[in-house]
Amino acid sequence: MERHSTGKLSGEVAIVTGAGQGIGFEIANQLCAAGASVVLNDMDAALSEAAAAKIAAKGYACVSVPGDVSEAGCINNMVNAAVTNFGKLTIAVANAGITLFGDFLTYPADSLYKVMQLNLGGSFLLAQATARQIIAQKSGGSILLMSSVTGHQAHKNLAAYGMTKAALEMLAKNLVVELSEYNISVNAIAPGATLTERTTNDPEYINTWSRITPMGRPATVQDIANAVLFFVSPASRHITGQSLVVDGGWTSVSPSPY
C-alpha cells in the first residue's frame, strides 16, 4: 500500500550517498516521505540493500546502488539508475564521507589521501555528474553538500577532515557561478554532534555533547534531514551558495569535548 507523503517533493528524483544508516538513511527516508524517488547508496552493499528495502517496504520508491563514490564508475551507476528507474535526476545529496582521526605531526599520507578522495573527490564528482544530467534534461535541480562544524572550528586530531569540509563549502560557493544559469542550486549543511549508530557507541557521547551544546543536546538525524529537505525543496529556490550550521549553537562557543 502506498504510504501517505507530504508531496512537497512529488516528482523529484534524488541520489543520497552514504545512506546505509545514520544521517544519510534519514535523509533518504524523509525525501521519500516528501514524495521523491530515491537512489540510495552505501559502500557496504549489504547495508545499502537493507536500507533501501526498509524504505521501500513503506511503499516508497527507493532503490539501492552500492559502491565507493570516490570512483567515477560508481557515480555513473547511480545516475544511470536514477534515469532508468525513475526517468530523470533532480537532486543529489553528497553525504558519503570518512573520518580518520590522527595527530597532525604523525598523520599518515595514506589517511590524508583517503579522506580527500572520498570527502572531496566523491562530492565533486557527484555534483558534476548530477549537474550534467540536470542540464541535459533542462529541468533544474538541487545539489546539497555535507560539510561539518569542523570546517568552521578547529577540532583536535581532525585537521585533514576539517580541511575537506571547509573545502566543500567553498565548492558550493564556486558552483554558483558555474550552475545558476541552469537553474541548479548548490548549498551545504554543516552538522554538529549528531546521534547516530556510530556516535552512540561512545557511552559518554550524549552526556558530553549535551553539556557543551548551548541547546542542551546533540542533534538527531531528523534535525539534519529537516535542513536538507529545506534546501532541496521549492521553499529555498532562491537560496544558493550558502552553508547552514546545524549544531545547537556549539560553534558560537566551541568548547572542546576533550
C-alpha atoms as one frame of an Amber mdcrd trajectory, in Angstrom:
protein
   0.000   0.000   0.000   1.323   3.447  -0.872   2.100   5.359   2.281   0.909
   8.934   2.643   3.579  11.536   1.836   3.707  15.296   2.237   4.037  15.593
  -1.528   6.230  18.721  -1.469   8.888  16.812  -3.442   6.486  14.848  -5.618
   8.075  14.066  -8.972  11.627  14.731  -7.780  14.345  12.085  -8.108  17.296
  12.078  -5.721  20.603  10.351  -5.115  21.741  10.109  -1.494  25.223   8.728
  -0.827  26.453   7.170   2.387  22.862   6.381   3.296  23.033   2.886   4.738
  22.460   4.247   8.219  22.637   7.392  10.319  22.154  10.823   8.792  22.170
   9.574   5.198  19.480   6.998   5.851  17.199   9.539   7.491  17.732  11.956
   4.604  16.723   9.258   2.112  13.759   8.292   4.275  12.490  11.863   4.581
  12.986  12.568   0.878  10.806   9.576   0.089   8.235  10.612   2.676   8.074
  14.000   0.950   7.237  12.323  -2.359  10.648  11.941  -4.028  12.050   8.774
  -5.582  15.496   7.918  -4.208  18.627   6.082  -5.316  20.237   5.071  -2.022
  23.971   4.388  -1.872  26.358   2.959   0.662  29.838   1.468   0.312  28.634
  -1.559   2.298  26.482  -3.453  -0.200  24.515  -5.395   2.425  23.798  -2.221
   4.385  22.765  -0.380   1.224  20.369  -3.121   0.141  18.851  -3.453   3.619
  18.361   0.301   3.981  16.669   0.654   0.598  14.458  -2.351   1.316  13.405
  -0.868   4.664  12.303   2.366   2.985  10.671   0.588   0.035   8.697  -1.572
   2.485   6.828   1.592   3.497   5.562   1.909  -0.057   8.143   4.475  -1.126
  10.198   4.450  -4.333  13.755   3.604  -3.261  16.446   1.517  -4.949  19.939
   0.584  -3.825  23.147   1.231  -5.770  26.053   0.264  -3.521  29.628   1.254
  -4.202  32.524   3.588  -3.461  31.508   7.087  -4.516  35.117   8.210  -4.783
  35.131   6.184  -8.009  33.588   7.736 -11.111  32.134   4.405 -12.190  30.001
   4.182  -9.053  28.671   7.691  -9.591  27.802   6.915 -13.184  25.955   3.807
 -11.999  23.862   5.902  -9.616  22.957   8.476 -12.253  22.061   5.722 -14.694
  19.937   4.007 -12.039  18.026   7.220 -11.370  17.253   7.732 -15.043  16.497
   4.067 -15.730  14.235   3.548 -12.715  12.625   6.975 -12.359  13.161   8.781
 -15.663  15.364  11.641 -14.503  17.587  13.068 -11.749  16.875  16.375  -9.998
  18.505  16.187  -6.548  21.843  14.955  -5.221  22.898  14.803  -1.572  26.629
  14.147  -1.209  26.514  12.682   2.268  29.200   9.983   1.983  32.383  10.764
   3.873  35.082   9.291   6.036  36.574  10.479   9.325  40.126   9.352  10.064
  41.378  10.841  13.329  45.062  11.469  13.864  47.647  13.852  15.256  48.803
  16.311  12.584  52.518  15.685  13.131  52.205  11.946  12.579  49.198  11.813
  10.229  49.892   9.214   7.507  49.848  10.252   3.861  47.609   7.282   3.090
  44.959   8.524   5.534  45.154  12.034   4.070  44.597  10.774   0.546  41.689
   8.535   1.590  39.913  11.408   3.334  40.457  13.749   0.388  39.466  11.198
  -2.241  36.125  10.373  -0.661  35.101  13.595   1.062  36.241  15.924  -1.695
  36.615  13.786  -4.799  33.381  11.858  -4.304  31.362  15.002  -3.610  32.887
  16.901  -6.534  32.275  14.065  -8.995  28.693  13.521  -7.787  27.942  17.222
  -8.181  29.496  17.187 -11.648  27.611  14.119 -12.892  24.335  15.342 -11.407
  24.724  18.781 -12.960  25.403  17.266 -16.375  22.246  15.177 -16.162  20.095
  18.066 -14.952  21.414  20.304 -17.717  20.673  17.641 -20.333  17.106  17.387
 -19.016  16.685  21.184 -18.854  14.821  20.557 -15.604  16.693  22.496 -12.952
  17.543  20.887  -9.631  19.419  20.972  -6.352  22.792  19.746  -5.100  23.482
  19.514  -1.365  26.994  19.043   0.025  27.575  17.746   3.547  30.095  19.847
   5.448  30.718  19.827   9.220  31.265  22.155  12.155  34.888  21.023  11.928
  35.042  23.040   8.724  34.317  26.123  10.866  36.095  25.460  14.158  39.350
  23.691  14.945  38.894  20.218  16.397  41.759  18.162  17.801  43.002  15.321
  15.568  40.729  16.326  12.682  42.940  18.631  10.609  42.529  16.615   7.401
  38.803  16.017   7.868  38.079  19.646   8.775  40.073  20.827   5.764  37.906
  18.785   3.403  34.703  20.007   4.992  35.694  23.655   4.684  36.603  22.995
   1.050  33.113  21.627   0.349  31.582  24.912   1.470  33.851  26.736  -0.983
  32.754  24.305  -3.683  29.127  25.243  -3.009  30.012  28.917  -3.419  32.050
  28.367  -6.573  29.358  26.333  -8.292  27.016  29.295  -8.069  28.902  30.894
 -10.954  29.005  27.592 -12.843  25.457  26.297 -12.449  23.000  29.099 -11.658
  22.276  29.727 -15.335  20.929  26.160 -15.484  18.589  26.707 -12.503  20.680
  24.444 -10.270  21.099  25.485  -6.640  24.103  24.297  -4.650  24.261  24.577
  -0.862  25.977  22.941   2.097  24.961  21.851   5.561  27.424  21.642   8.441
  26.147  19.270  11.127  27.499  19.376  14.639  27.491  16.485  17.085  24.730
  14.103  15.979  23.292  10.938  17.481  23.878   8.076  15.038  24.651   4.373
  15.271  28.353   5.252  15.261  28.421   8.049  17.826  26.153   6.321  20.332
  28.725   3.534  20.624  30.546   6.009  22.861  28.815   5.810  26.286  29.893
   9.376  27.126  28.817  10.949  23.840  25.315  12.097  24.813  26.351  13.451
  28.225  29.445  15.208  26.884  27.742  16.939  23.968  24.609  17.749  25.959
  26.837  19.538  28.466  28.772  21.649  25.939  25.964  22.370  23.439  24.027
  25.568  24.238  20.706  23.965  23.246  21.389  21.195  25.748  21.603  18.194
  23.438  23.338  16.869  20.342  21.396  16.830  17.084  19.250  13.944  15.972
  19.406  12.602  12.427  15.950  14.118  11.949  17.334  17.574  12.744  19.904
  17.269   9.971  17.486  15.727   7.474  14.997  18.540   8.084  17.612  21.071
   6.992  18.431  19.020   3.894  14.781  18.862   2.878  14.505  22.622   3.121
  17.483  23.174   0.821  16.246  20.783  -1.861  12.621  21.923  -1.710  10.834
  24.748  -3.585  10.906  26.728  -0.319  14.591  27.507  -0.900  14.508  28.065
  -4.648  16.265  31.459  -4.376  18.988  30.256  -1.982  22.279  29.048  -3.425
  25.954  29.057  -2.474  25.103  29.044   1.217  26.207  26.947   4.189  23.986
  26.273   7.190  25.388  25.126  10.534  23.076  22.762  12.431  24.741  22.316
  15.813  22.552  23.607  18.632  24.806  26.655  18.939  28.094  24.824  19.560
  30.135  26.838  17.037  29.142  30.055  18.827  31.023  28.954  21.938  33.082
  25.962  20.732  34.075  24.232  23.967  36.197  21.134  23.395  34.684  17.742
  24.231  38.081  16.600  25.483
